[in-house]
Amino acid sequence: MWTVPNILTLFRIALIPCFVAVFYLPVQHAEIFAAIIFASAAATDWLDGYLARRLNQSSKLGAFLDPVADKLMVAVVLVMLLQARPEIWLALPVAVIISREITVSALREWMAEIGSRGKVAVSWLGKVKTALQMIALVLMILSNAAELPVWIGTIGIALLYAAMFLTLWSMFVYLRLAWPDLRRG
């Protein structure tokens, strides 16, 4: 259980309340510190997977915790950004991304239950979506800092919308792959 990748994943989960606290701190540069915390969490997402493969430390616990940690951190950040800016242009991608994560997680759980989990394993499309989403969220967190240029937030929103479209695309790919099993089930 106490492998380096699992410790990194647990660290990522522990960063969630730290992110929340820093995000709401009424101090100068809180947004920059919050962005650093989130970027660190995003980096550990890549690092724990790399180390699990490199050190041959893959585990069932890690396979369970890693996507949970990712979804928790992303959902928390999306909700907090929407709370900070309750506008339709942000609500749409937040709703789509969180809804997709719940749908695909449920689909993977069901496919695992029937012994077909491999059909909906993470694809390159999901990895690109995740990378875009993480970069977008870092930029959007930073965009709340008054001393930074406005274009940072604009690029963040553009990347979030790109991630939203990849989110939908990857969800439809997973659903299409699972469709024969869904029809039978």
N, C-alpha and C positions, 0 to 999 in steps of 0.2 A: 504493500500500500504506500509506503513512504519512499517512493521513487522520486527522482528529480522532476520528471514531467508532472507527476501528480502534485508535488509541492508547488510547482509553478502555477498549476491550475487552481489550487486552493488559494494561493496568493492572489490570483486574479479575482476570485470571488471576494476575498477580504478587501480588495481595493474598492469595491462598490460603495460601502459606507464612507470610505475615505473620500471618494470622488464626490459623493452627495454633500458631505460636510464642507469640502473646499469650494464646491460650486456655489454654495450659498453664503460663504464668508463675505462679510461686508468690508473687505479690504482691497486695496489696489493690487492689481495683477492676479486676483483670485482665479480669473478665467484662464490665465496662462498656466497656473499651477494645476487647475482641473484638467486642462488639455494634456499636460505632461503625465498626469496620473492615467488618463484614458489611453494615451499613446503607449504608456508602459504596459498597460493591460493588453492592448492590441499586440504589442511585441511579444509578450509572453505567450499569446495564443499561437503565434508562429513557432516560437522557441520550444514550447513544450512538445509540439508535434514532431519537430525536427529531432529533439533529443530522445523522444520515445523510439523513433526509428533508428537513430544513430547508436544509441546505447542499448538497443534491444530491450527497452523497458516498457513496451506497450502492455496495457492491462485492461481488464474489463472495467475496473473502476475509472481509469483514465478515459476510456472510450465513452463512458456514461457522463463523467464530470465535464469533460472538455466542451462539448456542445452546450451543456447547461450553463457553464460559466460564460460562454460567448453570448448566449441569448439573454441571460440576466443582465450583463453589462450593457449590451446594445439597447435592450428595452428600457432600462433605467435612464440611460442617456437620452434616448429619443423622447421619453415622457418628460424629462426635465427640460429639454430644449423647447418642447411644445408648451410646457407650462410657462416658460420664460417669454415665449412669443406665441400666444394662442391665435394663430392665423391659419386660414384655410390652406394656403400654399405650403405650410409645414404639416398641417394635420393630415393631408392626403398621403404623403409618403410614410409618415409615422404609422398610420392605420394600416396601410398596405404591407409594410415591412413586418410589423408585429403580427398581423394576421397570417402572413405567409409563414413566419417562423412557427407559429402554433400549428398551422395546417401540416407543414412538412414534418414537424416533430411527431404529430399524431400519426401521420402516414408511415413514418419510419418505425414507430412503435408497433403499429398494426402489422406491417410487413415482417418485422422481426418475429412477431407472434405466430405468423403462418410459415415462418422459415424462409422468407424471401427478402431479407434485409439487404442483401447485396444488390438487388435491383435498384434501390434508391440510395446507394452510397454517395457520399459527397463527390461531386464532379468538378472539373476544372472551372465550369461556369459558376458553381457555388463559391469557389475560391476567389475568382475575379470579383464576384459580387461582394464578398466579405472585405476584400482589400479596398474596393471603392467606397464601401460603406464606412470603414474605419477612417480612411482619409477624410471623407466628407464630414464625419462627426468631429474629428479633431479640428478641422477648419471652422465648423459651425460653433464649436465651443469657444474657439479663439475669436470668432466674430463678435462675441459679446463684449470683448475688451474695447473700450472707447479709444485707446491709443493706437489701435491697429487699423490699417486701411480697410475700407468697405469691401473692396474686391475679394478679400479673403472669404467673407460670408457668401458673396455671389458665387464664387467657385465651389464653396462647400454645398450650397443649395443645388447647383448644377450636378455635382457629383452624387448628391443624395438622390436626385431624380434619376440619374443613370443607374444607381444602385437599385432604386425601386423597380425600374424596368427589367433589370437583370434578375431581380427578386421574383418578379412575376414570370419571366421566361423560365427560370430554373424550376419554379414550382410547377409550371405546366409540363416541363420535361419529366420531372419526377412523377407527376400524376399520369402522364402518358405511359411511362414505363410500368407503373403499377396498375394501369387500367385493366389488363386481363385478370389480375387477381382481385381487383375491386369488383369487377362484374360478377365473378364467381362467388365472392364472399357475401 
